[in-house]
Amino acid sequence: DVTGLYGYVRGYISTDVADARASLQPLMLRDAFNAIERDGVLRFRMRDGMGAVSVDPDRFVLGGEFDGTLEQTREAEAEIAGRVCLGFVRADGNFENAIEEAVRPDEATHAVSTSKLPISLTLAEGRQVTERWLAEAATARDMIRMALPPSQIGIGAGDVVLLPADGDEGGGRFRVDRIEHGASQLIEAVRIDP
């Protein structure tokens, strides 16, 4: 189901024999979408934060690893890249190789993350991709873990949950990356900023 996708592909090179996931990965990275399997249907969804499911903190599960609270962590500043470089085929030229980069303005020591996509982009599109990756990396430093009751089984990997701010815990939108099903659902998610 690709009804929720939008974007424009100027050119794409696939020279290796690979599975579908590996072939789609460069497009998923460039256009910010996820592939999610639900009820036997493979759905492609933009990572735009739309359709967030509100989660009431009073519904967190008590017992086990959690006591009805939200566990919120933040990665160390040093663990994220301060500079992102992207190699691609230039669409607004003679199809030569090009590199675009984005740098965090507050970054004094520049850890570099480099990627190459077999996709044809304009220089402006390449810049947009690097800036989005840099912003996503900074935002995704915030992670949460929570336990929800079985009645919330409709929440799955790839979904976006909306949490209210509570004291020192910052609310916001979080994309569910991992779920463990058991007596309760243990959910791990990262902050997004749509």
Phi, psi and omega in degrees: 000111182248017184296336181268004182266148171211156181148180184221128178250116181279331180183147183214133181247127175229100184261343182259150172278120184214166177288169184300319181300315180295325179288327181277338187307313179299322178292322179295321179290318182292315188258004175057062173226160180244153171253123185231128177263122178221128176053039177079006180242131177272116182248139176252128186225135177294145176271065183254358177079003181284155178072031181294141178264122178288133179243125180274120180302337178290348181263001176298146183280138175268148176099172180066224183287335183243152179247039180082017180246169177261131175261118182240129179231161178224129177294153178295146180304324183291343184276353179251151182286141176262353180217134179237128177244137181232124174262141182199175176267128185282120181275336183260039179206221179259029180060035175275165177289144180221160177227135172238152178218156174228144182231134174293130184295335182266009186271116179274315176253124189261094168289134187250134172247122183242135177221156176229130179246137178276050185232146177269123182227158169280166178299320180296319178294320177300318178296318179300318180296313182295320179294321178294316179300317180297315179294318179296320180296319180292320181289320184288001174297330180275123181233150177231155170225138179206160177244127180245155180287163178302337179294345178261026183298341180293342178279126182227175178301136182096341178287160177248129177249147180247121181245138177284154175291143183216098179063238180283342181279124180279135177278192177135192180260137181226134177269126181288122180257333187208141177223135171247121180267138177195221175297333173222173177260116176271116186247133173243133184215159178241149181293142173232158178228091186296000000 
